[in-house]
Amino acid sequence: MRPFDASSRLFRSTEWFNSKFDDPVWTTHIGQNGKKDTVIDFRVRLDDGLLLTHPKHQSLLEIIKSYLCLSSHSLPVGSIQLAPNTIGHRVHTTIGIIDYFLLRAERFQLSSHGFKLITPHEITEFMVVLASSQYLKNNLYAAHEELRDFLRLKIHQVTKQQTKSVLSKVPGITVIDSSDEHSLGLSESEIIAARIFLWINGNYKRVPIKAGNDGHSFFTHQISPNSIYSEIYHERTLVTPKFRGVVLDELHFSPSEKTFREYPMISSMVLLDDPLPSESGINTYLQGLKRMEFLKLCGLDHISHHSLSALDNKVFVRQLEMKNKGRYRSLPQEVIFSSFRKAVEFYFDVGQLLIDGYVALAQEADSRGCTLRDLSPAEIRELIPKKLSDIGVKVWDLSSDFRGRSRSGGSVTFFKRFRANEGLIQLIEVLYGAIWIILSALSARRSGEIRDLVENTCLVKKNHGYYLQFALRKRNFGKAREQVLRPIPNVAALCIQSLKDLHQNLSLLSSARASHRLFSKPRHREIGLAAMSSVDAAKVLNRFSDYFETQLNSTGRRYYIRTHQMRRFFAMTFFWNGGFGGLDTLRWFLGHTDLEHVYHYITETVPGEVLRRVSAEYASGALISGQSNSKNLRALLEERYGVSSFSIMQSDEVADYIEDLMIEGILKIEPVFLDTPNGKRYEILFKITGD
């Protein structure tokens, strides 16, 4: 290993860590949106028994630290300033790559040779390990294998006396649900022994099962994964990794009731349950490893160019089993159309009453200096509008009857009483879900764009209508997001104004906690609003779906609505020309009588990738149903892909083929407008433009 060169300063500083370059521990502020700082601890024990921070390993430590700084440097990307989230993602990717090699320090002889002995074959093996299952980080850290081996080692340290003591205190620890996934490969006796060890070790906690800060919880015995992994990876990796997809159900016990969602959810992403890793995710790690070559600019040793060239073996990379970019699964047309109709009806029927009822309770609690939960059912019924009492509202928070040991019949009873309108805060959550659905359908905005709406600036009135002002996501450079205006129909503006009025009314109360975000939900205990997270957005959409009992599939899973599915509403209504009123409803919402004006609004509002997917799904339906206008498209698919029997294929699969043709520019799907004696009408044409 070359002598340490202190004169090289190129990759020794960055804005995302708060420490000095030579510190043994870095505290960082990677990412944004309130995420906790990441602590990078370089006191990792190498294969010679010494820490990475030992003077003997000063050169290797310099390489690793510089590689981390390089991950966010503008040089590899042509001096473009990276957005904070992009920087955070790149740094965490680099940490994962470094930890992969640190965990295998003995094999690579890192203590004596650094990265210099790593061969092309070992880079190829890195790719194989990376792509071995769906969750890439889990693969690099061997999450399942490390946990299984750790538990098998530790269970032999538990004495018979300790086992007897735990069993007498916690007899339920021996109950194993045969339906649980045994993902760690442990036998039933090993599972029980592992639970006993984890209990003694303090890894269990009584965890509230909840979705968002809803003030409702049932407790169960769950292990805290971070406490286990911090012990497993202590002095072995730069960070304690956090994993997705590590199912530990066999280690949990004493199951509890859940009331935040009535049924299991049908996955909203087509490939979510696909066990293959994503192509884009793998490429992120491969590009991250490739960036190591930039260390040569400051004279630092790294994995050789010859070895890293294995990353360019496109034939091998294509042989890795990977899934393409996941596409969101469409809700059935009838679910989208009926949900939108019910959302609008719910808003106009009881929306303002619910807001008025909440404000009345907040004013009373503020004047008395108490919390909303301190108000009795009799006081609540006296304060709220009479119509709310008439439809069944009895208490502020229905979930209070289903907390801890005072459960009143479990989740079945909860949802029965929920749909009987007993809880005001639960109905307010349904209202928020309804407004979210209306706004996402009529504006075609992303979930994050809706969450980020600022209460006092998001609604702009102009002479010819209302506009939504929002920060455009996925197009930002650096730290700033572009602020844009998009037209919205009057009903969406009315929904926004209702929420703005709620903010205004609460601002007059001395004890109310405020939030500048438009979508800020009433708190369950204190007076005031709390900005909604992505979990809270899912929660109110779950509430809406359970309240109106959206469809179940054949396996008993429910179609729970998500934002990306409602973004397709306008385009789906146009292409299918059906639902609860079809184009007449669109015309009413938009104030347009001309069909071409309606389509112009759709193309202006609905993002191109969403419109393309909807049109591909329409074409898929035309092929499967054998519509006469799809003959040329059928011939094209047979010629290009050898596909001829569409009746036996899934519609999503056919749509994938069609969308690929559209991306290549071979196929266009668009309407043609015709003047007829009965007025203007349109037909959807499949235009084959050639190779």
C-alpha positions as CSV (number, residue, x, y, z in Angstrom):
1,M,0.0,0.0,0.0
2,R,1.4,3.4,-1.0
3,P,2.5,5.8,1.8
4,F,-0.2,8.2,3.0
5,D,-0.2,11.4,0.9
6,A,-1.5,14.3,3.1
7,S,-1.2,16.8,0.2
8,S,-4.2,15.4,-1.6
9,R,-7.2,17.5,-0.8
10,L,-9.6,16.9,-3.7
11,F,-12.1,14.6,-2.0
12,R,-11.6,15.7,1.7
13,S,-14.6,18.0,2.3
14,T,-18.3,18.0,1.6
15,E,-21.3,19.9,3.0
16,W,-23.2,16.9,4.3
17,F,-21.1,16.1,7.3
18,N,-20.7,18.2,10.4
19,S,-17.3,16.7,11.5
20,K,-13.7,17.2,10.5
21,F,-12.3,14.9,7.9
22,D,-9.9,13.2,10.3
23,D,-12.5,12.5,13.0
24,P,-13.1,8.8,13.8
25,V,-16.8,9.4,13.7
26,W,-18.8,11.6,11.3
27,T,-22.1,13.0,12.1
28,T,-24.0,13.8,8.9
29,H,-27.1,15.6,7.7
30,I,-27.9,13.5,4.7
31,G,-31.3,14.0,3.0
32,Q,-34.1,16.2,4.2
33,N,-37.7,16.2,5.4
34,G,-36.8,15.8,9.0
35,K,-34.9,12.5,8.6
36,K,-32.5,11.7,11.4
37,D,-28.8,12.3,10.9
38,T,-26.6,9.4,9.9
39,V,-23.6,8.6,12.1
40,I,-20.7,7.0,10.2
41,D,-18.4,5.3,12.6
42,F,-15.0,4.4,11.1
43,R,-13.9,2.4,14.2
44,V,-14.4,-0.9,12.3
45,R,-12.2,-3.9,13.3
46,L,-10.3,-5.3,10.3
47,D,-9.0,-8.8,9.7
48,D,-5.7,-8.2,11.7
49,G,-7.7,-7.3,14.8
50,L,-6.9,-3.6,14.7
51,L,-9.4,-0.9,14.1
52,L,-9.6,0.9,10.8
53,T,-8.7,4.1,12.7
54,H,-5.4,2.6,13.9
55,P,-2.4,4.5,12.5
56,K,-1.4,1.4,10.6
57,H,-4.5,1.8,8.5
58,Q,-4.3,5.5,7.9
59,S,-4.0,5.1,4.1
60,L,-7.0,2.7,3.8
61,L,-9.0,5.1,6.0
62,E,-8.1,8.0,3.8
63,I,-9.3,6.0,0.7
64,I,-12.6,5.1,2.3
65,K,-13.3,8.6,3.6
66,S,-12.4,10.2,0.2
67,Y,-14.6,7.7,-1.6
68,L,-17.5,8.8,0.6
69,C,-16.8,12.5,-0.2
70,L,-16.5,11.6,-3.9
71,S,-20.0,10.1,-3.9
72,S,-21.6,13.5,-3.7
73,H,-19.0,15.5,-5.6
74,S,-20.1,17.3,-8.8
75,L,-17.1,16.1,-10.8
76,P,-18.4,12.7,-11.8
77,V,-21.7,14.3,-13.0
78,G,-20.2,17.1,-15.1
79,S,-20.2,19.7,-12.3
80,I,-24.1,19.6,-11.9
81,Q,-25.2,20.5,-8.4
82,L,-27.0,17.5,-6.9
83,A,-30.3,17.8,-5.0
84,P,-30.1,16.9,-1.3
85,N,-32.1,13.7,-1.7
86,T,-29.9,12.6,-4.6
87,I,-26.8,13.2,-2.4
88,G,-28.3,11.2,0.4
89,H,-29.1,8.3,-1.9
90,R,-25.6,8.3,-3.4
91,V,-23.9,8.5,0.0
92,H,-26.0,5.6,1.4
93,T,-25.2,3.6,-1.7
94,T,-21.5,4.2,-1.2
95,I,-21.7,3.2,2.4
96,G,-23.4,-0.1,1.4
97,I,-20.6,-0.8,-1.1
98,I,-17.8,-0.1,1.5
99,D,-19.6,-2.2,4.1
100,Y,-19.8,-5.1,1.7
101,F,-16.0,-5.2,1.5
102,L,-15.5,-4.5,5.2
103,L,-17.7,-7.5,6.1
104,R,-15.4,-9.6,4.0
105,A,-12.2,-7.9,5.1
106,E,-10.4,-11.2,5.8
107,R,-11.1,-12.6,2.4
108,F,-10.0,-9.5,0.6
109,Q,-7.0,-9.0,3.0
110,L,-8.0,-5.3,3.4
111,S,-5.7,-4.8,6.4
112,S,-2.6,-5.5,4.4
113,H,-3.5,-4.7,0.8
114,G,-6.5,-2.4,0.9
115,F,-8.6,-2.8,-2.3
116,K,-5.7,-3.7,-4.6
117,L,-6.2,-7.5,-4.5
118,I,-9.8,-7.4,-5.6
119,T,-10.1,-9.2,-8.9
120,P,-12.6,-9.0,-11.9
121,H,-14.1,-12.3,-10.7
122,E,-14.8,-10.8,-7.2
123,I,-16.4,-7.8,-8.8
124,T,-18.6,-10.2,-10.8
125,E,-19.4,-12.0,-7.6
126,F,-20.4,-8.6,-6.1
127,M,-22.9,-8.2,-8.9
128,V,-24.3,-11.7,-8.3
129,V,-24.7,-11.1,-4.5
130,L,-26.3,-7.7,-5.2
131,A,-28.9,-9.2,-7.6
132,S,-29.6,-12.3,-5.5
133,S,-33.0,-11.1,-4.2
134,Q,-35.4,-8.2,-4.3
135,Y,-33.8,-6.1,-1.5
136,L,-30.3,-5.0,-2.6
137,K,-29.0,-3.7,0.8
138,N,-30.1,-6.9,2.5
139,N,-28.1,-8.8,-0.1
140,L,-24.9,-6.8,0.5
141,Y,-25.1,-7.1,4.3
142,A,-26.4,-10.7,4.2
143,A,-29.2,-9.6,6.5
144,H,-31.0,-12.9,6.9
145,E,-27.9,-15.1,7.1
146,E,-26.3,-12.8,9.7
147,L,-29.4,-12.7,11.9
148,R,-29.9,-16.5,11.6
149,D,-26.3,-17.3,12.5
150,F,-26.3,-14.7,15.4
151,L,-29.4,-16.3,16.9
152,R,-28.1,-19.8,16.6
153,L,-25.0,-18.8,18.4
154,K,-26.8,-16.9,21.2
155,I,-29.5,-19.5,22.0
156,H,-26.8,-21.9,23.3
157,Q,-25.8,-19.3,25.9
158,V,-29.3,-19.4,27.6
159,T,-29.4,-21.5,30.7
160,K,-32.2,-23.8,31.7
161,Q,-32.9,-21.7,34.8
162,Q,-33.3,-18.6,32.6
163,T,-35.6,-20.5,30.2
164,K,-37.8,-21.7,33.1
165,S,-38.0,-18.1,34.5
166,V,-39.1,-16.6,31.1
167,L,-41.7,-19.3,30.5
168,S,-43.3,-18.8,33.9
169,K,-43.6,-15.0,33.2
170,V,-44.4,-15.0,29.5
171,P,-46.1,-18.3,28.6
172,G,-47.3,-16.9,25.3
173,I,-43.7,-16.8,24.1
174,T,-44.0,-20.5,23.1
175,V,-47.1,-20.1,20.8
176,I,-46.1,-20.3,17.2
177,D,-48.6,-19.4,14.5
178,S,-48.4,-21.9,11.7
179,S,-49.4,-19.2,9.2
180,D,-46.4,-17.1,10.0
181,E,-43.6,-16.9,7.4
182,H,-40.5,-18.7,8.8
183,S,-38.1,-16.6,6.7
184,L,-35.0,-17.2,8.8
185,G,-35.0,-21.0,8.3
186,L,-35.1,-21.8,12.0
187,S,-36.9,-24.8,13.4
188,E,-39.8,-24.4,15.9
189,S,-37.6,-25.3,18.8
190,E,-35.0,-22.8,17.6
191,I,-37.6,-20.1,17.2
192,I,-38.8,-20.5,20.8
193,A,-35.2,-20.6,22.1
194,A,-34.4,-17.5,20.0
195,R,-37.5,-15.7,21.5
196,I,-36.3,-16.5,25.0
197,F,-32.8,-15.2,24.3
198,L,-34.2,-12.0,22.8
199,W,-36.5,-11.5,25.8
200,I,-33.6,-11.8,28.2
201,N,-31.5,-9.6,26.0
202,G,-34.2,-6.8,26.1
203,N,-34.9,-6.8,22.3
204,Y,-38.7,-7.0,22.7
205,K,-40.8,-4.0,23.1
206,R,-44.5,-3.4,23.4
207,V,-45.2,-1.6,20.1
208,P,-48.2,0.4,19.2
209,I,-49.7,-0.8,16.0
210,K,-50.8,2.3,14.2
211,A,-50.8,4.2,10.9
212,G,-49.8,7.8,11.5
213,N,-50.2,9.7,14.7
214,D,-53.8,8.6,15.3
215,G,-53.8,8.2,19.0
216,H,-55.0,4.6,18.7
217,S,-52.8,1.6,19.6
218,F,-53.0,-2.1,20.4
219,F,-49.9,-3.6,21.9
220,T,-48.0,-6.8,20.9
221,H,-44.6,-8.2,21.6
222,Q,-42.4,-7.3,18.7
223,I,-38.6,-7.4,18.5
224,S,-36.8,-4.2,17.7
225,P,-34.7,-5.1,14.6
226,N,-32.3,-2.2,15.1
227,S,-31.3,-3.3,18.5
228,I,-30.4,-6.7,17.1
229,Y,-28.6,-5.5,14.1
230,S,-26.6,-2.9,16.1
231,E,-25.1,-5.9,18.0
232,I,-24.6,-8.0,14.9
233,Y,-22.7,-5.4,12.9
234,H,-20.9,-3.7,15.8
235,E,-17.4,-2.8,14.8
236,R,-18.0,-4.6,11.5
237,T,-19.6,-1.9,9.3
238,L,-19.6,2.0,9.0
239,V,-23.3,2.2,10.0
240,T,-25.9,0.0,11.6
241,P,-28.0,-0.9,8.5
242,K,-31.7,-0.7,8.4
243,F,-33.4,-3.2,6.1
244,R,-36.6,-3.6,4.1
245,G,-38.2,-6.9,3.6
246,V,-36.7,-8.7,6.6
247,V,-39.9,-10.5,7.8
248,L,-39.5,-11.4,11.4
249,D,-43.0,-12.6,12.1
250,E,-41.8,-15.9,13.6
251,L,-40.0,-13.9,16.3
252,H,-43.1,-11.8,17.3
253,F,-45.8,-13.1,19.5
254,S,-49.1,-12.2,21.1
255,P,-50.9,-10.8,18.0
256,S,-53.2,-7.8,18.4
257,E,-56.2,-6.3,16.8
258,K,-55.6,-3.7,14.1
259,T,-58.1,-1.0,13.3
260,F,-56.3,1.3,11.0
261,R,-57.1,-0.9,8.0
262,E,-59.9,-3.4,7.7
263,Y,-58.5,-5.9,5.2
264,P,-55.1,-6.8,3.7
265,M,-54.2,-4.4,0.8
266,I,-54.0,-5.4,-2.9
267,S,-50.5,-4.3,-3.9
268,S,-50.7,-1.0,-5.9
269,M,-47.4,-1.8,-7.7
270,V,-47.5,-4.5,-10.4
271,L,-44.0,-5.7,-9.5
272,L,-44.0,-5.1,-5.7
273,D,-44.3,-8.8,-4.9
274,D,-41.8,-9.8,-7.6
275,P,-38.8,-11.4,-5.8
276,L,-36.4,-10.0,-8.4
277,P,-34.3,-6.9,-7.8
278,S,-34.9,-3.8,-9.9
279,E,-32.7,-3.0,-12.8
280,S,-32.5,0.7,-11.8
281,G,-31.5,-0.2,-8.3
282,I,-28.7,-2.5,-9.4
283,N,-27.4,0.1,-11.8
284,T,-27.3,2.6,-9.0
285,Y,-24.9,0.4,-7.1
286,L,-22.8,-0.5,-10.2
287,Q,-22.4,3.2,-11.0
288,G,-21.5,3.9,-7.4
289,L,-18.7,1.3,-7.5
290,K,-17.5,2.6,-10.8
291,R,-17.1,6.1,-9.3
292,M,-14.2,4.7,-7.2
293,E,-12.0,5.2,-10.2
294,F,-12.1,9.0,-9.7
295,L,-9.9,8.5,-6.6
296,K,-6.9,8.3,-9.0
297,L,-7.3,12.0,-9.5
298,C,-5.9,12.6,-6.0
299,G,-3.4,9.7,-6.1
300,L,-5.3,7.3,-3.9
301,D,-5.3,3.5,-4.4
302,H,-8.6,1.9,-5.4
303,I,-10.0,-1.2,-7.0
304,S,-8.0,-1.5,-10.3
305,H,-9.4,-0.3,-13.6
306,H,-9.0,-3.9,-14.9
307,S,-11.2,-5.3,-12.1
308,L,-13.8,-2.5,-12.3
309,S,-14.1,-3.2,-16.1
310,A,-16.1,-6.3,-15.1
311,L,-18.9,-3.8,-14.4
312,D,-19.0,-3.0,-18.1
313,N,-19.7,-6.6,-19.1
314,K,-23.1,-5.9,-20.5
315,V,-23.7,-9.5,-21.6
316,F,-23.3,-10.7,-18.0
317,V,-25.3,-7.8,-16.5
318,R,-28.2,-8.7,-18.9
319,Q,-28.0,-12.3,-17.6
320,L,-28.7,-11.2,-14.1
321,E,-32.4,-11.8,-13.3
322,M,-33.8,-8.3,-12.8
323,K,-37.2,-6.8,-13.1
324,N,-37.9,-3.7,-15.2
325,K,-39.0,-0.5,-13.5
326,G,-42.2,-1.2,-11.5
327,R,-45.4,0.1,-13.0
328,Y,-48.3,0.9,-10.8
329,R,-51.3,-1.3,-11.1
330,S,-54.5,0.3,-12.2
331,L,-57.6,0.2,-10.1
332,P,-60.6,-1.3,-11.8
333,Q,-62.4,1.4,-13.7
334,E,-65.5,1.0,-11.6
335,V,-63.5,1.5,-8.4
336,I,-61.9,4.7,-9.6
337,F,-65.1,6.2,-11.0
338,S,-67.3,5.2,-8.0
339,S,-64.7,6.4,-5.5
340,F,-64.5,9.7,-7.1
341,R,-68.3,10.1,-7.2
342,K,-68.5,9.1,-3.5
343,A,-65.7,11.5,-2.6
344,V,-67.5,14.4,-4.2
345,E,-70.9,13.5,-2.7
346,F,-69.4,13.1,0.8
347,Y,-67.7,16.5,0.5
348,F,-70.9,18.3,-0.5
349,D,-73.1,16.3,1.9
350,V,-71.2,16.5,5.2
351,G,-67.8,18.1,4.5
352,Q,-68.5,21.6,5.9
353,L,-70.5,20.1,8.7
354,L,-67.6,18.0,9.9
355,I,-65.2,21.0,9.7
356,D,-67.8,23.2,11.6
357,G,-68.2,20.4,14.2
358,Y,-64.5,20.2,14.8
359,V,-64.0,23.9,15.1
360,A,-66.9,24.1,17.6
361,L,-65.2,21.4,19.8
362,A,-61.8,23.1,19.4
363,Q,-63.2,26.5,20.5
364,E,-64.8,24.9,23.6
365,A,-61.7,23.0,24.6
366,D,-59.6,26.2,24.0
367,S,-61.9,28.2,26.2
368,R,-61.8,25.6,29.0
369,G,-58.1,24.9,28.7
370,C,-58.6,21.2,28.2
371,T,-58.0,18.6,25.4
372,L,-60.5,17.3,23.0
373,R,-60.6,14.0,24.7
374,D,-61.7,15.7,27.9
375,L,-65.1,16.6,26.3
376,S,-67.8,14.1,27.3
377,P,-70.1,12.5,24.7
378,A,-73.0,14.5,25.9
379,E,-71.0,17.8,25.5
380,I,-69.9,16.7,22.0
381,R,-73.5,16.0,20.9
382,E,-74.5,19.4,22.2
383,L,-71.7,21.3,20.5
384,I,-71.7,19.7,17.0
385,P,-74.3,20.5,14.2
386,K,-77.5,18.6,14.7
387,K,-77.2,16.8,11.4
388,L,-74.0,15.1,12.6
389,S,-75.8,13.8,15.7
390,D,-78.6,12.6,13.5
391,I,-76.2,10.6,11.3
392,G,-74.8,8.9,14.4
393,V,-71.8,10.9,15.7
394,K,-71.5,10.2,19.4
395,V,-67.8,10.7,20.5
396,W,-64.7,12.6,19.4
397,D,-62.4,9.5,19.0
398,L,-64.0,6.1,18.5
399,S,-60.6,4.4,18.9
400,S,-60.6,5.3,22.6
401,D,-62.9,2.4,23.1
402,F,-60.4,0.0,21.4
403,R,-57.2,0.9,23.2
404,G,-55.1,-1.3,25.5
405,R,-57.1,-3.7,27.6
406,S,-60.4,-2.0,27.3
407,R,-61.1,-3.4,23.8
408,S,-64.8,-3.4,22.9
409,G,-65.1,-6.4,20.5
410,G,-62.0,-6.0,18.4
411,S,-61.6,-4.8,14.9
412,V,-64.9,-6.2,13.6
413,T,-66.9,-4.1,16.1
414,F,-64.7,-1.1,15.4
415,F,-65.4,-1.0,11.7
416,K,-69.1,-1.6,12.2
417,R,-69.3,1.4,14.6
418,F,-67.0,3.4,12.3
419,R,-69.4,3.0,9.4
420,A,-72.2,3.9,11.7
421,N,-70.5,7.4,12.0
422,E,-69.9,7.2,15.8
423,G,-66.4,8.8,15.8
424,L,-66.1,12.5,14.6
425,I,-62.3,12.3,14.1
426,Q,-62.7,9.1,12.0
427,L,-65.2,10.9,9.8
428,I,-62.9,13.8,9.5
429,E,-60.2,11.4,8.3
430,V,-62.7,10.1,5.7
431,L,-63.3,13.7,4.6
432,Y,-59.5,14.3,4.2
433,G,-59.4,11.1,2.1
434,A,-62.3,12.4,0.0
435,I,-60.7,15.8,-0.6
436,W,-57.3,14.1,-1.3
437,I,-59.0,11.9,-3.9
438,I,-60.8,14.9,-5.5
439,L,-57.7,16.9,-5.7
440,S,-55.4,14.1,-7.0
441,A,-58.0,13.2,-9.6
442,L,-58.6,16.7,-10.9
443,S,-55.1,18.0,-10.7
444,A,-53.1,14.8,-11.5
445,R,-50.5,15.8,-9.0
446,R,-48.1,13.5,-7.1
447,S,-48.6,12.6,-3.5
448,G,-45.6,14.6,-2.4
449,E,-46.7,17.6,-4.4
450,I,-50.1,17.5,-2.6
451,R,-48.5,17.1,0.8
452,D,-46.2,20.0,0.2
453,L,-49.0,22.5,-0.7
454,V,-48.6,25.6,1.3
455,E,-51.9,26.8,2.9
456,N,-51.7,30.5,2.1
457,T,-50.2,30.3,-1.4
458,C,-51.5,27.1,-3.1
459,L,-54.8,28.5,-4.4
460,V,-54.5,31.4,-7.0
461,K,-57.6,33.1,-8.3
462,K,-57.5,34.7,-11.8
463,N,-60.2,36.2,-14.0
464,H,-60.7,33.0,-15.9
465,G,-60.6,30.6,-13.0
466,Y,-58.6,28.9,-10.3
467,Y,-55.0,27.7,-10.4
468,L,-53.0,25.4,-8.1
469,Q,-49.6,26.6,-7.2
470,F,-47.2,23.8,-6.1
471,A,-43.6,22.8,-6.0
472,L,-42.9,20.5,-9.0
473,R,-41.2,17.3,-7.9
474,K,-38.7,15.2,-10.0
475,R,-37.5,18.3,-11.9
476,N,-35.5,20.1,-9.3
477,F,-31.8,21.0,-9.7
478,G,-29.9,21.7,-6.6
479,K,-32.0,22.6,-3.5
480,A,-34.8,24.6,-5.1
481,R,-38.0,23.1,-6.6
482,E,-39.7,24.9,-9.4
483,Q,-43.0,26.6,-8.4
484,V,-45.6,26.2,-11.1
485,L,-49.3,27.0,-11.7
486,R,-51.8,24.6,-13.1
487,P,-55.5,25.2,-13.7
488,I,-58.0,23.3,-11.5
489,P,-61.8,22.9,-11.7
490,N,-64.0,24.9,-9.3
491,V,-64.8,21.8,-7.1
492,A,-61.1,21.3,-6.4
493,A,-60.8,25.0,-5.5
494,L,-63.8,24.6,-3.1
495,C,-62.1,21.7,-1.3
496,I,-58.9,23.7,-0.9
497,Q,-60.8,26.7,0.4
498,S,-62.5,24.5,3.0
499,L,-59.2,23.5,4.4
500,K,-57.9,27.1,4.2
501,D,-60.9,28.2,6.2
502,L,-60.2,25.5,8.8
503,H,-56.6,26.8,9.2
504,Q,-58.0,30.4,9.6
505,N,-60.5,29.5,12.2
506,L,-58.0,27.6,14.3
507,S,-55.5,30.4,14.1
508,L,-57.8,32.5,16.2
509,L,-57.5,30.0,19.2
510,S,-54.7,30.7,21.7
511,S,-53.9,27.0,22.3
512,A,-54.1,25.7,18.8
513,R,-51.0,24.3,17.2
514,A,-50.5,25.5,13.6
515,S,-49.0,24.1,10.5
516,H,-48.3,25.9,7.2
517,R,-49.1,22.8,5.1
518,L,-52.6,22.8,3.5
519,F,-53.0,19.1,4.2
520,S,-52.6,19.2,8.0
521,K,-54.9,16.9,9.9
522,P,-56.6,17.6,13.2
523,R,-54.7,16.2,16.1
524,H,-56.4,13.5,18.2
525,R,-55.6,15.0,21.6
526,E,-54.3,18.6,21.4
527,I,-56.1,21.4,19.6
528,G,-54.6,22.2,16.2
529,L,-53.3,20.7,13.1
530,A,-50.3,18.4,12.2
531,A,-48.7,18.3,8.8
532,M,-49.5,15.0,7.1
533,S,-46.7,12.5,6.3
534,S,-46.9,9.9,3.5
535,V,-48.1,7.5,6.2
536,D,-50.9,9.8,7.2
537,A,-51.9,10.3,3.6
538,A,-52.2,6.5,3.2
539,K,-54.1,6.4,6.5
540,V,-56.9,8.8,5.3
541,L,-57.2,7.0,2.0
542,N,-57.5,3.7,3.9
543,R,-60.2,5.3,6.0
544,F,-62.1,6.4,2.9
545,S,-61.7,3.0,1.3
546,D,-63.0,1.1,4.4
547,Y,-65.8,3.6,5.0
548,F,-67.2,3.1,1.5
549,E,-66.1,-0.6,1.4
550,T,-64.3,-0.6,-1.9
551,Q,-64.1,-3.9,-3.7
552,L,-62.4,-7.0,-2.4
553,N,-60.6,-9.4,-4.7
554,S,-61.0,-13.2,-4.7
555,T,-58.4,-13.6,-1.9
556,G,-60.1,-11.2,0.4
557,R,-57.8,-8.2,-0.2
558,R,-59.2,-4.7,-0.6
559,Y,-58.5,-2.1,-3.3
560,Y,-57.2,0.6,-1.1
561,I,-56.9,3.8,-3.2
562,R,-53.6,5.5,-3.7
563,T,-52.7,8.9,-5.2
564,H,-50.9,7.6,-8.3
565,Q,-54.0,5.6,-9.2
566,M,-56.3,8.7,-9.0
567,R,-53.9,10.7,-11.2
568,R,-55.2,8.7,-14.1
569,F,-58.8,9.6,-13.5
570,F,-59.2,12.2,-16.3
571,A,-57.4,10.2,-18.9
572,M,-59.3,7.0,-18.0
573,T,-62.6,8.8,-18.2
574,F,-61.8,10.2,-21.6
575,F,-60.5,6.9,-23.1
576,W,-63.2,4.7,-21.7
577,N,-66.0,7.3,-21.9
578,G,-67.9,5.6,-19.1
579,G,-68.1,5.4,-15.4
580,F,-70.6,7.5,-13.5
581,G,-71.4,10.0,-16.3
582,G,-68.3,9.9,-18.5
583,L,-67.6,12.9,-20.6
584,D,-70.7,14.8,-19.4
585,T,-69.2,14.8,-15.9
586,L,-65.8,15.9,-17.2
587,R,-67.4,18.7,-19.1
588,W,-69.2,19.8,-16.0
589,F,-66.1,19.8,-13.8
590,L,-64.0,21.6,-16.4
591,G,-66.6,24.1,-17.7
592,H,-65.8,23.0,-21.2
593,T,-68.5,21.9,-23.7
594,D,-66.1,21.2,-26.6
595,L,-64.6,17.7,-26.6
596,E,-61.3,19.0,-28.1
597,H,-61.0,21.5,-25.2
598,V,-61.5,18.6,-22.7
599,Y,-58.8,16.6,-24.3
600,H,-56.5,19.6,-24.4
601,Y,-57.0,20.1,-20.7
602,I,-56.1,16.4,-20.1
603,T,-52.9,16.6,-22.2
604,E,-52.0,19.8,-20.4
605,T,-52.7,18.5,-16.9
606,V,-52.0,14.7,-16.9
607,P,-48.2,13.9,-17.0
608,G,-47.1,12.3,-20.3
609,E,-46.0,9.0,-18.7
610,V,-49.4,8.6,-17.0
611,L,-51.3,9.4,-20.2
612,R,-49.2,7.0,-22.2
613,R,-49.9,4.2,-19.7
614,V,-53.6,4.8,-19.7
615,S,-53.8,4.8,-23.5
616,A,-51.7,1.6,-23.5
617,E,-54.2,0.0,-21.1
618,Y,-57.1,1.1,-23.3
619,A,-55.4,-0.5,-26.3
620,S,-54.8,-3.7,-24.3
621,G,-58.5,-3.9,-23.5
622,A,-59.4,-3.3,-27.1
623,L,-57.1,-6.2,-28.1
624,I,-58.3,-8.6,-25.5
625,S,-62.0,-7.9,-26.3
626,G,-61.3,-8.1,-30.0
627,Q,-62.4,-4.6,-31.1
628,S,-62.3,-4.1,-34.9
629,N,-60.1,-1.0,-34.7
630,S,-57.2,-3.0,-33.2
631,K,-56.5,-5.4,-36.1
632,N,-53.3,-3.5,-37.3
633,L,-52.1,-3.3,-33.7
634,R,-52.6,-7.0,-33.3
635,A,-50.6,-7.7,-36.4
636,L,-47.8,-5.4,-35.2
637,L,-47.5,-7.2,-31.8
638,E,-47.5,-10.6,-33.5
639,E,-44.7,-9.4,-35.8
640,R,-42.6,-7.8,-33.1
641,Y,-43.1,-10.1,-30.2
642,G,-44.7,-13.2,-31.5
643,V,-47.8,-12.5,-29.4
644,S,-51.0,-13.6,-31.0
645,S,-53.4,-15.1,-28.4
646,F,-54.3,-12.1,-26.2
647,S,-57.3,-13.7,-24.5
648,I,-55.0,-15.8,-22.2
649,M,-52.7,-12.9,-21.2
650,Q,-53.0,-10.5,-18.3
651,S,-54.1,-7.0,-19.5
652,D,-51.1,-5.4,-17.7
653,E,-48.8,-7.7,-19.6
654,V,-50.3,-6.8,-23.0
655,A,-50.2,-3.1,-22.0
656,D,-46.4,-3.4,-21.3
657,Y,-45.8,-4.5,-24.9
658,I,-47.9,-1.7,-26.2
659,E,-46.3,0.9,-24.0
660,D,-42.8,-0.2,-25.2
661,L,-44.0,0.4,-28.8
662,M,-45.2,3.9,-27.9
663,I,-41.8,4.7,-26.2
664,E,-40.0,3.6,-29.3
665,G,-42.2,5.9,-31.4
666,I,-43.7,3.1,-33.5
667,L,-47.2,3.5,-32.2
668,K,-49.4,6.5,-31.4
669,I,-52.7,6.2,-29.6
670,E,-54.8,9.4,-29.8
671,P,-58.3,10.6,-30.6
672,V,-59.7,12.0,-33.8
673,F,-62.6,14.4,-33.5
674,L,-65.5,14.3,-36.0
675,D,-68.4,16.7,-36.6
676,T,-71.7,14.9,-36.9
677,P,-75.3,16.0,-37.2
678,N,-75.7,15.1,-33.5
679,G,-72.6,17.2,-32.5
680,K,-68.9,16.5,-32.2
681,R,-67.8,12.9,-31.3
682,Y,-64.4,11.2,-31.3
683,E,-62.8,7.8,-31.9
684,I,-59.6,6.4,-30.5
685,L,-57.1,5.5,-33.3
686,F,-54.1,3.3,-33.1
687,K,-51.5,4.9,-35.5
688,I,-48.6,2.7,-36.6
689,T,-45.8,5.1,-37.6
690,G,-43.2,2.6,-38.8
691,D,-39.8,1.5,-37.5
